[in-house]
């Protein structure tokens, strides 16, 4: 079955260049292009069977993250991967809180991008290890009121977080820790989100 991707980025050259990389996911890949927020929402509503949405965080005249929930709903729950020039932790958190399945900086290599997209197409979430490390406060660093410290996590949550930071999927973590995948999902959901 052909994979259908809605690619939302206001830089046509970037979209066209990345399509060649995306063909490694599926040689018969169908890519629907949108350069603005209104075009993206119209395309998500019009085309049936969108498997994945690639969304730039910053669109001309609009904030990509602010339209993320609407795009997700218009495309019948298709997962959204935010692709951005920014790797700042607040931007990543905001995208994940808005419902993104992954956040990939434009600075990553093509193989890491493909890993993220394959995982998301398989129903998983994914963050590059560099982003997980950047989002985690240091163990001995004083934190602002309301932030969590890693020492507040259970040992199993720390184990899961460390393996997530290595880019392992929930299934791979379950195999590594000799646990059920459902148990890993519970641990992941129990790890508090880092605040803004």
QUIBELGI-V805729 format. One record per residue. N is the residue number from 1. RES is the residue in one letter. PHI is phi in whole degrees, -180 to 180 (none if undefined). Layout:
n->N res->RES phi->PHI
n->N res->RES phi->PHI
//
This chain:
n->1 res->X phi->none
n->2 res->X phi->-71
n->3 res->X phi->-84
n->4 res->X phi->-114
n->5 res->X phi->-119
n->6 res->X phi->-97
n->7 res->X phi->-111
n->8 res->X phi->-111
n->9 res->X phi->-157
n->10 res->X phi->-83
n->11 res->X phi->-107
n->12 res->X phi->-59
n->13 res->X phi->-62
n->14 res->X phi->-64
n->15 res->X phi->-59
n->16 res->X phi->-64
n->17 res->X phi->-68
n->18 res->X phi->-72
n->19 res->X phi->-58
n->20 res->X phi->-65
n->21 res->X phi->-70
n->22 res->X phi->-63
n->23 res->X phi->-62
n->24 res->X phi->-69
n->25 res->X phi->-73
n->26 res->X phi->-162
n->27 res->X phi->-62
n->28 res->X phi->-97
n->29 res->X phi->-51
n->30 res->X phi->-111
n->31 res->X phi->-114
n->32 res->X phi->-104
n->33 res->X phi->-98
n->34 res->X phi->-143
n->35 res->X phi->-107
n->36 res->X phi->-134
n->37 res->X phi->-61
n->38 res->X phi->-61
n->39 res->X phi->-63
n->40 res->X phi->-64
n->41 res->X phi->-67
n->42 res->X phi->-64
n->43 res->X phi->-66
n->44 res->X phi->-64
n->45 res->X phi->-78
n->46 res->X phi->-81
n->47 res->X phi->-83
n->48 res->X phi->-91
n->49 res->X phi->72
n->50 res->X phi->-71
n->51 res->X phi->-90
n->52 res->X phi->-160
n->53 res->X phi->-119
n->54 res->X phi->-101
n->55 res->X phi->-129
n->56 res->X phi->-72
n->57 res->X phi->-66
n->58 res->X phi->-123
n->59 res->X phi->-107
n->60 res->X phi->-62
n->61 res->X phi->78
n->62 res->X phi->-156
n->63 res->X phi->-99
n->64 res->X phi->-57
n->65 res->X phi->-65
n->66 res->X phi->-68
n->67 res->X phi->-95
n->68 res->X phi->-54
n->69 res->X phi->-61
n->70 res->X phi->-67
n->71 res->X phi->-62
n->72 res->X phi->-57
n->73 res->X phi->-69
n->74 res->X phi->-64
n->75 res->X phi->-97
n->76 res->X phi->54
n->77 res->X phi->84
n->78 res->X phi->-58
n->79 res->X phi->-67
n->80 res->X phi->-115
n->81 res->X phi->-112
n->82 res->X phi->-85
n->83 res->X phi->-115
n->84 res->X phi->-142
n->85 res->X phi->-74
n->86 res->X phi->-98
n->87 res->X phi->-116
n->88 res->X phi->-69
n->89 res->X phi->-55
n->90 res->X phi->-61
n->91 res->X phi->-67
n->92 res->X phi->-64
n->93 res->X phi->-58
n->94 res->X phi->-61
n->95 res->X phi->-65
n->96 res->X phi->-66
n->97 res->X phi->-67
n->98 res->X phi->-81
n->99 res->X phi->114
n->100 res->X phi->-65
n->101 res->X phi->-84
n->102 res->X phi->-158
n->103 res->X phi->-136
n->104 res->X phi->-125
n->105 res->X phi->-67
n->106 res->X phi->-67
n->107 res->X phi->-82
n->108 res->X phi->-73
n->109 res->X phi->-76
n->110 res->X phi->-63
n->111 res->X phi->-65
n->112 res->X phi->-66
n->113 res->X phi->-61
n->114 res->X phi->-65
n->115 res->X phi->-61
n->116 res->X phi->-60
n->117 res->X phi->-66
n->118 res->X phi->-62
n->119 res->X phi->-65
n->120 res->X phi->-66
n->121 res->X phi->-64
n->122 res->X phi->-85
n->123 res->X phi->92
n->124 res->X phi->-105
n->125 res->X phi->-103
n->126 res->X phi->-154
n->127 res->X phi->-132
n->128 res->X phi->-58
n->129 res->X phi->-56
n->130 res->X phi->-61
n->131 res->X phi->-75
n->132 res->X phi->-62
n->133 res->X phi->-65
n->134 res->X phi->-68
n->135 res->X phi->-85
n->136 res->X phi->-86
n->137 res->X phi->-71
n->138 res->X phi->-64
n->139 res->X phi->-59
n->140 res->X phi->-103
n->141 res->X phi->-84
n->142 res->X phi->-61
n->143 res->X phi->-119
n->144 res->X phi->-71
n->145 res->X phi->-55
n->146 res->X phi->97
n->147 res->X phi->-81
n->148 res->X phi->-96
n->149 res->X phi->-108
n->150 res->X phi->-63
n->151 res->X phi->-72
n->152 res->X phi->-85
n->153 res->X phi->-81
n->154 res->X phi->-70
n->155 res->X phi->-61
n->156 res->X phi->-66
n->157 res->X phi->-64
n->158 res->X phi->-63
n->159 res->X phi->-60
n->160 res->X phi->-65
n->161 res->X phi->-62
n->162 res->X phi->-64
n->163 res->X phi->-69
n->164 res->X phi->-62
n->165 res->X phi->-67
n->166 res->X phi->-88
n->167 res->X phi->87
n->168 res->X phi->-77
n->169 res->X phi->-77
n->170 res->X phi->-58
n->171 res->X phi->-64
n->172 res->X phi->-65
n->173 res->X phi->-65
n->174 res->X phi->-59
n->175 res->X phi->-65
n->176 res->X phi->-65
n->177 res->X phi->-95
n->178 res->X phi->58
n->179 res->X phi->-129
n->180 res->X phi->-76
n->181 res->X phi->-61
n->182 res->X phi->-62
n->183 res->X phi->-65
n->184 res->X phi->-63
n->185 res->X phi->-60
n->186 res->X phi->-65
n->187 res->X phi->-64
n->188 res->X phi->-62
n->189 res->X phi->-69
n->190 res->X phi->-83
n->191 res->X phi->-73
n->192 res->X phi->-61
n->193 res->X phi->-75
n->194 res->X phi->-74
n->195 res->X phi->-75
n->196 res->X phi->-64
//
